[in-house]
Amino acid sequence: MHILTIERRALAPEAMLGKTSIADQFGPTFFKTNFWFMLCTTFAFQPWHSAVEFKRYLVRFAHMVSGFDRHSR
């Protein structure tokens, strides 16, 4: 379920996200996922940070997502 929301945010025009926060775009269960844990520890995101900035990082670092389940170099 979260993957669809992530994909939609990554593809959404920045103007559509406006001045919302990450918490405005995702439900509370998203912030308990391993994916969020890896994102917030890797990129220092907090739920109150900009959804637009979050989208930019998702697009820029999409190639890293498949390796988030591995803790190696």
mmCIF file of the N, C-alpha and C atoms, coordinates in Angstrom:
data_MODEL
# 
_entry.id   MODEL 
# 
loop_
_atom_site.group_PDB 
_atom_site.id 
_atom_site.type_symbol 
_atom_site.label_atom_id 
_atom_site.label_alt_id 
_atom_site.label_comp_id 
_atom_site.label_asym_id 
_atom_site.label_entity_id 
_atom_site.label_seq_id 
_atom_site.pdbx_PDB_ins_code 
_atom_site.Cartn_x 
_atom_site.Cartn_y 
_atom_site.Cartn_z 
_atom_site.occupancy 
_atom_site.B_iso_or_equiv 
_atom_site.pdbx_formal_charge 
_atom_site.auth_seq_id 
_atom_site.auth_comp_id 
_atom_site.auth_asym_id 
_atom_site.auth_atom_id 
_atom_site.pdbx_PDB_model_num 
ATOM 1   N N  . MET A 1 1  ? 0.823  -1.191 0.000   1.00 0.00 ? 1  MET A N  1 
ATOM 2   C CA . MET A 1 1  ? 0.000  0.000  0.000   1.00 0.00 ? 1  MET A CA 1 
ATOM 3   C C  . MET A 1 1  ? 0.872  1.260  0.000   1.00 0.00 ? 1  MET A C  1 
ATOM 4   N N  . HIS A 1 2  ? 1.910  1.269  0.796   1.00 0.00 ? 2  HIS A N  1 
ATOM 5   C CA . HIS A 1 2  ? 2.773  2.445  0.864   1.00 0.00 ? 2  HIS A CA 1 
ATOM 6   C C  . HIS A 1 2  ? 3.533  2.664  -0.435  1.00 0.00 ? 2  HIS A C  1 
ATOM 7   N N  . ILE A 1 3  ? 3.862  1.586  -1.127  1.00 0.00 ? 3  ILE A N  1 
ATOM 8   C CA . ILE A 1 3  ? 4.632  1.736  -2.360  1.00 0.00 ? 3  ILE A CA 1 
ATOM 9   C C  . ILE A 1 3  ? 3.855  2.539  -3.400  1.00 0.00 ? 3  ILE A C  1 
ATOM 10  N N  . LEU A 1 4  ? 2.554  2.358  -3.466  1.00 0.00 ? 4  LEU A N  1 
ATOM 11  C CA . LEU A 1 4  ? 1.749  3.138  -4.407  1.00 0.00 ? 4  LEU A CA 1 
ATOM 12  C C  . LEU A 1 4  ? 1.756  4.614  -4.047  1.00 0.00 ? 4  LEU A C  1 
ATOM 13  N N  . THR A 1 5  ? 1.664  4.915  -2.765  1.00 0.00 ? 5  THR A N  1 
ATOM 14  C CA . THR A 1 5  ? 1.708  6.313  -2.326  1.00 0.00 ? 5  THR A CA 1 
ATOM 15  C C  . THR A 1 5  ? 3.063  6.920  -2.638  1.00 0.00 ? 5  THR A C  1 
ATOM 16  N N  . ILE A 1 6  ? 4.129  6.172  -2.396  1.00 0.00 ? 6  ILE A N  1 
ATOM 17  C CA . ILE A 1 6  ? 5.480  6.648  -2.697  1.00 0.00 ? 6  ILE A CA 1 
ATOM 18  C C  . ILE A 1 6  ? 5.632  6.925  -4.182  1.00 0.00 ? 6  ILE A C  1 
ATOM 19  N N  . GLU A 1 7  ? 5.166  6.002  -5.013  1.00 0.00 ? 7  GLU A N  1 
ATOM 20  C CA . GLU A 1 7  ? 5.257  6.194  -6.461  1.00 0.00 ? 7  GLU A CA 1 
ATOM 21  C C  . GLU A 1 7  ? 4.467  7.415  -6.913  1.00 0.00 ? 7  GLU A C  1 
ATOM 22  N N  . ARG A 1 8  ? 3.278  7.586  -6.362  1.00 0.00 ? 8  ARG A N  1 
ATOM 23  C CA . ARG A 1 8  ? 2.463  8.750  -6.733  1.00 0.00 ? 8  ARG A CA 1 
ATOM 24  C C  . ARG A 1 8  ? 3.144  10.058 -6.348  1.00 0.00 ? 8  ARG A C  1 
ATOM 25  N N  . ARG A 1 9  ? 3.766  10.089 -5.169  1.00 0.00 ? 9  ARG A N  1 
ATOM 26  C CA . ARG A 1 9  ? 4.457  11.310 -4.741  1.00 0.00 ? 9  ARG A CA 1 
ATOM 27  C C  . ARG A 1 9  ? 5.687  11.575 -5.594  1.00 0.00 ? 9  ARG A C  1 
ATOM 28  N N  . ALA A 1 10 ? 6.386  10.531 -5.977  1.00 0.00 ? 10 ALA A N  1 
ATOM 29  C CA . ALA A 1 10 ? 7.581  10.694 -6.812  1.00 0.00 ? 10 ALA A CA 1 
ATOM 30  C C  . ALA A 1 10 ? 7.215  11.219 -8.200  1.00 0.00 ? 10 ALA A C  1 
ATOM 31  N N  . LEU A 1 11 ? 6.049  10.865 -8.695  1.00 0.00 ? 11 LEU A N  1 
ATOM 32  C CA . LEU A 1 11 ? 5.615  11.283 -10.032 1.00 0.00 ? 11 LEU A CA 1 
ATOM 33  C C  . LEU A 1 11 ? 4.801  12.574 -10.027 1.00 0.00 ? 11 LEU A C  1 
ATOM 34  N N  . ALA A 1 12 ? 4.346  12.992 -8.874  1.00 0.00 ? 12 ALA A N  1 
ATOM 35  C CA . ALA A 1 12 ? 3.498  14.187 -8.779  1.00 0.00 ? 12 ALA A CA 1 
ATOM 36  C C  . ALA A 1 12 ? 4.302  15.453 -9.087  1.00 0.00 ? 12 ALA A C  1 
ATOM 37  N N  . PRO A 1 13 ? 3.681  16.393 -9.779  1.00 0.00 ? 13 PRO A N  1 
ATOM 38  C CA . PRO A 1 13 ? 4.348  17.688 -9.968  1.00 0.00 ? 13 PRO A CA 1 
ATOM 39  C C  . PRO A 1 13 ? 4.545  18.366 -8.617  1.00 0.00 ? 13 PRO A C  1 
ATOM 40  N N  . GLU A 1 14 ? 5.647  19.077 -8.479  1.00 0.00 ? 14 GLU A N  1 
ATOM 41  C CA . GLU A 1 14 ? 5.940  19.739 -7.208  1.00 0.00 ? 14 GLU A CA 1 
ATOM 42  C C  . GLU A 1 14 ? 4.831  20.702 -6.796  1.00 0.00 ? 14 GLU A C  1 
ATOM 43  N N  . ALA A 1 15 ? 4.227  21.362 -7.757  1.00 0.00 ? 15 ALA A N  1 
ATOM 44  C CA . ALA A 1 15 ? 3.158  22.310 -7.450  1.00 0.00 ? 15 ALA A CA 1 
ATOM 45  C C  . ALA A 1 15 ? 1.974  21.610 -6.774  1.00 0.00 ? 15 ALA A C  1 
ATOM 46  N N  . MET A 1 16 ? 1.775  20.343 -7.101  1.00 0.00 ? 16 MET A N  1 
ATOM 47  C CA . MET A 1 16 ? 0.673  19.595 -6.512  1.00 0.00 ? 16 MET A CA 1 
ATOM 48  C C  . MET A 1 16 ? 0.945  19.286 -5.032  1.00 0.00 ? 16 MET A C  1 
ATOM 49  N N  . LEU A 1 17 ? 2.210  19.127 -4.678  1.00 0.00 ? 17 LEU A N  1 
ATOM 50  C CA . LEU A 1 17 ? 2.565  18.865 -3.278  1.00 0.00 ? 17 LEU A CA 1 
ATOM 51  C C  . LEU A 1 17 ? 2.544  20.143 -2.451  1.00 0.00 ? 17 LEU A C  1 
ATOM 52  N N  . GLY A 1 18 ? 2.748  21.258 -3.127  1.00 0.00 ? 18 GLY A N  1 
ATOM 53  C CA . GLY A 1 18 ? 2.679  22.553 -2.453  1.00 0.00 ? 18 GLY A CA 1 
ATOM 54  C C  . GLY A 1 18 ? 3.630  22.670 -1.290  1.00 0.00 ? 18 GLY A C  1 
ATOM 55  N N  . LYS A 1 19 ? 3.144  23.227 -0.202  1.00 0.00 ? 19 LYS A N  1 
ATOM 56  C CA . LYS A 1 19 ? 3.962  23.437 0.995   1.00 0.00 ? 19 LYS A CA 1 
ATOM 57  C C  . LYS A 1 19 ? 3.632  22.403 2.069   1.00 0.00 ? 19 LYS A C  1 
ATOM 58  N N  . THR A 1 20 ? 3.233  21.209 1.643   1.00 0.00 ? 20 THR A N  1 
ATOM 59  C CA . THR A 1 20 ? 2.874  20.176 2.603   1.00 0.00 ? 20 THR A CA 1 
ATOM 60  C C  . THR A 1 20 ? 4.115  19.498 3.167   1.00 0.00 ? 20 THR A C  1 
ATOM 61  N N  . SER A 1 21 ? 3.915  18.829 4.274   1.00 0.00 ? 21 SER A N  1 
ATOM 62  C CA . SER A 1 21 ? 5.001  18.071 4.897   1.00 0.00 ? 21 SER A CA 1 
ATOM 63  C C  . SER A 1 21 ? 4.889  16.606 4.474   1.00 0.00 ? 21 SER A C  1 
ATOM 64  N N  . ILE A 1 22 ? 5.900  15.846 4.807   1.00 0.00 ? 22 ILE A N  1 
ATOM 65  C CA . ILE A 1 22 ? 5.859  14.404 4.530   1.00 0.00 ? 22 ILE A CA 1 
ATOM 66  C C  . ILE A 1 22 ? 4.694  13.787 5.300   1.00 0.00 ? 22 ILE A C  1 
ATOM 67  N N  . ALA A 1 23 ? 4.504  14.218 6.534   1.00 0.00 ? 23 ALA A N  1 
ATOM 68  C CA . ALA A 1 23 ? 3.407  13.693 7.363   1.00 0.00 ? 23 ALA A CA 1 
ATOM 69  C C  . ALA A 1 23 ? 2.041  13.997 6.765   1.00 0.00 ? 23 ALA A C  1 
ATOM 70  N N  . ASP A 1 24 ? 1.925  15.085 6.019   1.00 0.00 ? 24 ASP A N  1 
ATOM 71  C CA . ASP A 1 24 ? 0.655  15.407 5.355   1.00 0.00 ? 24 ASP A CA 1 
ATOM 72  C C  . ASP A 1 24 ? 0.367  14.441 4.212   1.00 0.00 ? 24 ASP A C  1 
ATOM 73  N N  . GLN A 1 25 ? 1.404  13.838 3.664   1.00 0.00 ? 25 GLN A N  1 
ATOM 74  C CA . GLN A 1 25 ? 1.260  12.985 2.488   1.00 0.00 ? 25 GLN A CA 1 
ATOM 75  C C  . GLN A 1 25 ? 1.131  11.494 2.816   1.00 0.00 ? 25 GLN A C  1 
ATOM 76  N N  . PHE A 1 26 ? 1.541  11.105 4.020   1.00 0.00 ? 26 PHE A N  1 
ATOM 77  C CA . PHE A 1 26 ? 1.533  9.690  4.405   1.00 0.00 ? 26 PHE A CA 1 
ATOM 78  C C  . PHE A 1 26 ? 0.825  9.512  5.735   1.00 0.00 ? 26 PHE A C  1 
ATOM 79  N N  . GLY A 1 27 ? 0.199  8.343  5.887   1.00 0.00 ? 27 GLY A N  1 
ATOM 80  C CA . GLY A 1 27 ? -0.459 8.017  7.144   1.00 0.00 ? 27 GLY A CA 1 
ATOM 81  C C  . GLY A 1 27 ? 0.546  7.615  8.218   1.00 0.00 ? 27 GLY A C  1 
ATOM 82  N N  . PRO A 1 28 ? 0.094  7.526  9.464   1.00 0.00 ? 28 PRO A N  1 
ATOM 83  C CA . PRO A 1 28 ? 0.993  7.224  10.577  1.00 0.00 ? 28 PRO A CA 1 
ATOM 84  C C  . PRO A 1 28 ? 1.683  5.861  10.461  1.00 0.00 ? 28 PRO A C  1 
ATOM 85  N N  . THR A 1 29 ? 1.072  4.906  9.797   1.00 0.00 ? 29 THR A N  1 
ATOM 86  C CA . THR A 1 29 ? 1.703  3.586  9.682   1.00 0.00 ? 29 THR A CA 1 
ATOM 87  C C  . THR A 1 29 ? 2.953  3.620  8.810   1.00 0.00 ? 29 THR A C  1 
ATOM 88  N N  . PHE A 1 30 ? 3.021  4.567  7.873   1.00 0.00 ? 30 PHE A N  1 
ATOM 89  C CA . PHE A 1 30 ? 4.209  4.686  7.020   1.00 0.00 ? 30 PHE A CA 1 
ATOM 90  C C  . PHE A 1 30 ? 5.447  4.956  7.858   1.00 0.00 ? 30 PHE A C  1 
ATOM 91  N N  . PHE A 1 31 ? 5.307  5.725  8.910   1.00 0.00 ? 31 PHE A N  1 
ATOM 92  C CA . PHE A 1 31 ? 6.444  6.128  9.729   1.00 0.00 ? 31 PHE A CA 1 
ATOM 93  C C  . PHE A 1 31 ? 6.908  5.033  10.687  1.00 0.00 ? 31 PHE A C  1 
ATOM 94  N N  . LYS A 1 32 ? 6.262  3.874  10.608  1.00 0.00 ? 32 LYS A N  1 
ATOM 95  C CA . LYS A 1 32 ? 6.691  2.709  11.388  1.00 0.00 ? 32 LYS A CA 1 
ATOM 96  C C  . LYS A 1 32 ? 7.315  1.636  10.503  1.00 0.00 ? 32 LYS A C  1 
ATOM 97  N N  . THR A 1 33 ? 7.476  1.924  9.222   1.00 0.00 ? 33 THR A N  1 
ATOM 98  C CA . THR A 1 33 ? 8.014  0.932  8.292   1.00 0.00 ? 33 THR A CA 1 
ATOM 99  C C  . THR A 1 33 ? 9.540  0.957  8.272   1.00 0.00 ? 33 THR A C  1 
ATOM 100 N N  . ASN A 1 34 ? 10.124 -0.152 7.856   1.00 0.00 ? 34 ASN A N  1 
ATOM 101 C CA . ASN A 1 34 ? 11.572 -0.218 7.669   1.00 0.00 ? 34 ASN A CA 1 
ATOM 102 C C  . ASN A 1 34 ? 12.023 0.747  6.584   1.00 0.00 ? 34 ASN A C  1 
ATOM 103 N N  . PHE A 1 35 ? 11.187 0.920  5.561   1.00 0.00 ? 35 PHE A N  1 
ATOM 104 C CA . PHE A 1 35 ? 11.535 1.837  4.479   1.00 0.00 ? 35 PHE A CA 1 
ATOM 105 C C  . PHE A 1 35 ? 11.723 3.250  5.018   1.00 0.00 ? 35 PHE A C  1 
ATOM 106 N N  . TRP A 1 36 ? 10.799 3.713  5.840   1.00 0.00 ? 36 TRP A N  1 
ATOM 107 C CA . TRP A 1 36 ? 10.931 5.041  6.434   1.00 0.00 ? 36 TRP A CA 1 
ATOM 108 C C  . TRP A 1 36 ? 12.174 5.107  7.311   1.00 0.00 ? 36 TRP A C  1 
ATOM 109 N N  . PHE A 1 37 ? 12.418 4.072  8.100   1.00 0.00 ? 37 PHE A N  1 
ATOM 110 C CA . PHE A 1 37 ? 13.597 4.055  8.961   1.00 0.00 ? 37 PHE A CA 1 
ATOM 111 C C  . PHE A 1 37 ? 14.873 4.232  8.136   1.00 0.00 ? 37 PHE A C  1 
ATOM 112 N N  . MET A 1 38 ? 14.961 3.528  7.026   1.00 0.00 ? 38 MET A N  1 
ATOM 113 C CA . MET A 1 38 ? 16.142 3.640  6.174   1.00 0.00 ? 38 MET A CA 1 
ATOM 114 C C  . MET A 1 38 ? 16.223 5.028  5.540   1.00 0.00 ? 38 MET A C  1 
ATOM 115 N N  . LEU A 1 39 ? 15.104 5.571  5.098   1.00 0.00 ? 39 LEU A N  1 
ATOM 116 C CA . LEU A 1 39 ? 15.112 6.914  4.503   1.00 0.00 ? 39 LEU A CA 1 
ATOM 117 C C  . LEU A 1 39 ? 15.501 7.980  5.520   1.00 0.00 ? 39 LEU A C  1 
ATOM 118 N N  . CYS A 1 40 ? 14.911 7.908  6.691   1.00 0.00 ? 40 CYS A N  1 
ATOM 119 C CA . CYS A 1 40 ? 15.186 8.977  7.658   1.00 0.00 ? 40 CYS A CA 1 
ATOM 120 C C  . CYS A 1 40 ? 16.586 8.875  8.232   1.00 0.00 ? 40 CYS A C  1 
ATOM 121 N N  . THR A 1 41 ? 17.141 7.682  8.320   1.00 0.00 ? 41 THR A N  1 
ATOM 122 C CA . THR A 1 41 ? 18.514 7.580  8.799   1.00 0.00 ? 41 THR A CA 1 
ATOM 123 C C  . THR A 1 41 ? 19.533 7.878  7.707   1.00 0.00 ? 41 THR A C  1 
ATOM 124 N N  . THR A 1 42 ? 19.204 7.584  6.473   1.00 0.00 ? 42 THR A N  1 
ATOM 125 C CA . THR A 1 42 ? 20.115 7.851  5.365   1.00 0.00 ? 42 THR A CA 1 
ATOM 126 C C  . THR A 1 42 ? 20.122 9.329  4.989   1.00 0.00 ? 42 THR A C  1 
ATOM 127 N N  . PHE A 1 43 ? 18.943 9.934  4.924   1.00 0.00 ? 43 PHE A N  1 
ATOM 128 C CA . PHE A 1 43 ? 18.822 11.303 4.434   1.00 0.00 ? 43 PHE A CA 1 
ATOM 129 C C  . PHE A 1 43 ? 18.402 12.310 5.505   1.00 0.00 ? 43 PHE A C  1 
ATOM 130 N N  . ALA A 1 44 ? 18.317 11.892 6.747   1.00 0.00 ? 44 ALA A N  1 
ATOM 131 C CA . ALA A 1 44 ? 17.965 12.759 7.880   1.00 0.00 ? 44 ALA A CA 1 
ATOM 132 C C  . ALA A 1 44 ? 16.597 13.418 7.728   1.00 0.00 ? 44 ALA A C  1 
ATOM 133 N N  . PHE A 1 45 ? 15.637 12.693 7.162   1.00 0.00 ? 45 PHE A N  1 
ATOM 134 C CA . PHE A 1 45 ? 14.281 13.211 7.051   1.00 0.00 ? 45 PHE A CA 1 
ATOM 135 C C  . PHE A 1 45 ? 13.556 13.086 8.376   1.00 0.00 ? 45 PHE A C  1 
ATOM 136 N N  . GLN A 1 46 ? 12.651 14.014 8.596   1.00 0.00 ? 46 GLN A N  1 
ATOM 137 C CA . GLN A 1 46 ? 11.711 13.977 9.707   1.00 0.00 ? 46 GLN A CA 1 
ATOM 138 C C  . GLN A 1 46 ? 10.324 14.154 9.102   1.00 0.00 ? 46 GLN A C  1 
ATOM 139 N N  . PRO A 1 47 ? 9.272  13.640 9.756   1.00 0.00 ? 47 PRO A N  1 
ATOM 140 C CA . PRO A 1 47 ? 7.926  13.742 9.183   1.00 0.00 ? 47 PRO A CA 1 
ATOM 141 C C  . PRO A 1 47 ? 7.494  15.164 8.858   1.00 0.00 ? 47 PRO A C  1 
ATOM 142 N N  . TRP A 1 48 ? 8.013  16.151 9.555   1.00 0.00 ? 48 TRP A N  1 
ATOM 143 C CA . TRP A 1 48 ? 7.599  17.541 9.325   1.00 0.00 ? 48 TRP A CA 1 
ATOM 144 C C  . TRP A 1 48 ? 8.367  18.215 8.190   1.00 0.00 ? 48 TRP A C  1 
ATOM 145 N N  . HIS A 1 49 ? 9.329  17.520 7.591   1.00 0.00 ? 49 HIS A N  1 
ATOM 146 C CA . HIS A 1 49 ? 10.073 18.108 6.473   1.00 0.00 ? 49 HIS A CA 1 
ATOM 147 C C  . HIS A 1 49 ? 9.206  18.203 5.220   1.00 0.00 ? 49 HIS A C  1 
ATOM 148 N N  . SER A 1 50 ? 9.676  18.971 4.270   1.00 0.00 ? 50 SER A N  1 
ATOM 149 C CA . SER A 1 50 ? 8.950  19.272 3.042   1.00 0.00 ? 50 SER A CA 1 
ATOM 150 C C  . SER A 1 50 ? 8.689  18.033 2.187   1.00 0.00 ? 50 SER A C  1 
ATOM 151 N N  . ALA A 1 51 ? 7.442  17.884 1.757   1.00 0.00 ? 51 ALA A N  1 
ATOM 152 C CA . ALA A 1 51 ? 7.093  16.784 0.854   1.00 0.00 ? 51 ALA A CA 1 
ATOM 153 C C  . ALA A 1 51 ? 7.770  16.958 -0.499  1.00 0.00 ? 51 ALA A C  1 
ATOM 154 N N  . VAL A 1 52 ? 7.979  18.194 -0.927  1.00 0.00 ? 52 VAL A N  1 
ATOM 155 C CA . VAL A 1 52 ? 8.660  18.449 -2.202  1.00 0.00 ? 52 VAL A CA 1 
ATOM 156 C C  . VAL A 1 52 ? 10.110 17.990 -2.120  1.00 0.00 ? 52 VAL A C  1 
ATOM 157 N N  . GLU A 1 53 ? 10.771 18.310 -1.032  1.00 0.00 ? 53 GLU A N  1 
ATOM 158 C CA . GLU A 1 53 ? 12.159 17.884 -0.864  1.00 0.00 ? 53 GLU A CA 1 
ATOM 159 C C  . GLU A 1 53 ? 12.245 16.357 -0.797  1.00 0.00 ? 53 GLU A C  1 
ATOM 160 N N  . PHE A 1 54 ? 11.290 15.744 -0.121  1.00 0.00 ? 54 PHE A N  1 
ATOM 161 C CA . PHE A 1 54 ? 11.212 14.289 -0.041  1.00 0.00 ? 54 PHE A CA 1 
ATOM 162 C C  . PHE A 1 54 ? 11.073 13.691 -1.443  1.00 0.00 ? 54 PHE A C  1 
ATOM 163 N N  . LYS A 1 55 ? 10.202 14.272 -2.241  1.00 0.00 ? 55 LYS A N  1 
ATOM 164 C CA . LYS A 1 55 ? 10.000 13.812 -3.619  1.00 0.00 ? 55 LYS A CA 1 
ATOM 165 C C  . LYS A 1 55 ? 11.293 13.914 -4.420  1.00 0.00 ? 55 LYS A C  1 
ATOM 166 N N  . ARG A 1 56 ? 12.009 15.023 -4.266  1.00 0.00 ? 56 ARG A N  1 
ATOM 167 C CA . ARG A 1 56 ? 13.263 15.219 -4.993  1.00 0.00 ? 56 ARG A CA 1 
ATOM 168 C C  . ARG A 1 56 ? 14.277 14.141 -4.634  1.00 0.00 ? 56 ARG A C  1 
ATOM 169 N N  . TYR A 1 57 ? 14.355 13.803 -3.364  1.00 0.00 ? 57 TYR A N  1 
ATOM 170 C CA . TYR A 1 57 ? 15.281 12.751 -2.938  1.00 0.00 ? 57 TYR A CA 1 
ATOM 171 C C  . TYR A 1 57 ? 14.837 11.384 -3.449  1.00 0.00 ? 57 TYR A C  1 
ATOM 172 N N  . LEU A 1 58 ? 13.528 11.121 -3.438  1.00 0.00 ? 58 LEU A N  1 
ATOM 173 C CA . LEU A 1 58 ? 13.035 9.848  -3.972  1.00 0.00 ? 58 LEU A CA 1 
ATOM 174 C C  . LEU A 1 58 ? 13.450 9.670  -5.426  1.00 0.00 ? 58 LEU A C  1 
ATOM 175 N N  . VAL A 1 59 ? 13.288 10.722 -6.201  1.00 0.00 ? 59 VAL A N  1 
ATOM 176 C CA . VAL A 1 59 ? 13.633 10.657 -7.624  1.00 0.00 ? 59 VAL A CA 1 
ATOM 177 C C  . VAL A 1 59 ? 15.141 10.550 -7.805  1.00 0.00 ? 59 VAL A C  1 
ATOM 178 N N  . ARG A 1 60 ? 15.888 11.363 -7.088  1.00 0.00 ? 60 ARG A N  1 
ATOM 179 C CA . ARG A 1 60 ? 17.342 11.411 -7.255  1.00 0.00 ? 60 ARG A CA 1 
ATOM 180 C C  . ARG A 1 60 ? 18.028 10.119 -6.814  1.00 0.00 ? 60 ARG A C  1 
ATOM 181 N N  . PHE A 1 61 ? 17.520 9.503  -5.746  1.00 0.00 ? 61 PHE A N  1 
ATOM 182 C CA . PHE A 1 61 ? 18.180 8.332  -5.183  1.00 0.00 ? 61 PHE A CA 1 
ATOM 183 C C  . PHE A 1 61 ? 17.359 7.052  -5.334  1.00 0.00 ? 61 PHE A C  1 
ATOM 184 N N  . ALA A 1 62 ? 16.490 6.996  -6.317  1.00 0.00 ? 62 ALA A N  1 
ATOM 185 C CA . ALA A 1 62 ? 15.659 5.812  -6.544  1.00 0.00 ? 62 ALA A CA 1 
ATOM 186 C C  . ALA A 1 62 ? 16.504 4.559  -6.757  1.00 0.00 ? 62 ALA A C  1 
ATOM 187 N N  . HIS A 1 63 ? 17.665 4.722  -7.332  1.00 0.00 ? 63 HIS A N  1 
ATOM 188 C CA . HIS A 1 63 ? 18.533 3.568  -7.591  1.00 0.00 ? 63 HIS A CA 1 
ATOM 189 C C  . HIS A 1 63 ? 19.026 2.913  -6.300  1.00 0.00 ? 63 HIS A C  1 
ATOM 190 N N  . MET A 1 64 ? 18.949 3.597  -5.180  1.00 0.00 ? 64 MET A N  1 
ATOM 191 C CA . MET A 1 64 ? 19.410 3.048  -3.903  1.00 0.00 ? 64 MET A CA 1 
ATOM 192 C C  . MET A 1 64 ? 18.347 2.229  -3.175  1.00 0.00 ? 64 MET A C  1 
ATOM 193 N N  . VAL A 1 65 ? 17.101 2.400  -3.552  1.00 0.00 ? 65 VAL A N  1 
ATOM 194 C CA . VAL A 1 65 ? 15.999 1.794  -2.810  1.00 0.00 ? 65 VAL A CA 1 
ATOM 195 C C  . VAL A 1 65 ? 16.110 0.272  -2.760  1.00 0.00 ? 65 VAL A C  1 
ATOM 196 N N  . SER A 1 66 ? 16.512 -0.357 -3.831  1.00 0.00 ? 66 SER A N  1 
ATOM 197 C CA . SER A 1 66 ? 16.575 -1.821 -3.837  1.00 0.00 ? 66 SER A CA 1 
ATOM 198 C C  . SER A 1 66 ? 17.605 -2.345 -2.832  1.00 0.00 ? 66 SER A C  1 
ATOM 199 N N  . GLY A 1 67 ? 18.586 -1.543 -2.472  1.00 0.00 ? 67 GLY A N  1 
ATOM 200 C CA . GLY A 1 67 ? 19.596 -1.973 -1.517  1.00 0.00 ? 67 GLY A CA 1 
ATOM 201 C C  . GLY A 1 67 ? 19.297 -1.616 -0.081  1.00 0.00 ? 67 GLY A C  1 
ATOM 202 N N  . PHE A 1 68 ? 18.134 -1.033 0.189   1.00 0.00 ? 68 PHE A N  1 
ATOM 203 C CA . PHE A 1 68 ? 17.812 -0.609 1.547   1.00 0.00 ? 68 PHE A CA 1 
ATOM 204 C C  . PHE A 1 68 ? 17.657 -1.786 2.518   1.00 0.00 ? 68 PHE A C  1 
ATOM 205 N N  . ASP A 1 69 ? 17.451 -2.980 1.996   1.00 0.00 ? 69 ASP A N  1 
ATOM 206 C CA . ASP A 1 69 ? 17.308 -4.118 2.904   1.00 0.00 ? 69 ASP A CA 1 
ATOM 207 C C  . ASP A 1 69 ? 18.653 -4.769 3.225   1.00 0.00 ? 69 ASP A C  1 
ATOM 208 N N  . ARG A 1 70 ? 19.736 -4.248 2.673   1.00 0.00 ? 70 ARG A N  1 
ATOM 209 C CA . ARG A 1 70 ? 21.071 -4.782 2.932   1.00 0.00 ? 70 ARG A CA 1 
ATOM 210 C C  . ARG A 1 70 ? 21.902 -3.744 3.656   1.00 0.00 ? 70 ARG A C  1 
ATOM 211 N N  . HIS A 1 71 ? 22.645 -4.170 4.629   1.00 0.00 ? 71 HIS A N  1 
ATOM 212 C CA . HIS A 1 71 ? 23.507 -3.263 5.381   1.00 0.00 ? 71 HIS A CA 1 
ATOM 213 C C  . HIS A 1 71 ? 24.956 -3.550 5.021   1.00 0.00 ? 71 HIS A C  1 
ATOM 214 N N  . SER A 1 72 ? 25.300 -3.256 3.783   1.00 0.00 ? 72 SER A N  1 
ATOM 215 C CA . SER A 1 72 ? 26.673 -3.489 3.335   1.00 0.00 ? 72 SER A CA 1 
ATOM 216 C C  . SER A 1 72 ? 27.107 -2.322 2.471   1.00 0.00 ? 72 SER A C  1 
ATOM 217 N N  . ARG A 1 73 ? 28.379 -2.303 2.118   1.00 0.00 ? 73 ARG A N  1 
ATOM 218 C CA . ARG A 1 73 ? 28.911 -1.219 1.293   1.00 0.00 ? 73 ARG A CA 1 
ATOM 219 C C  . ARG A 1 73 ? 28.729 -1.503 -0.164  1.00 0.00 ? 73 ARG A C  1 
# 
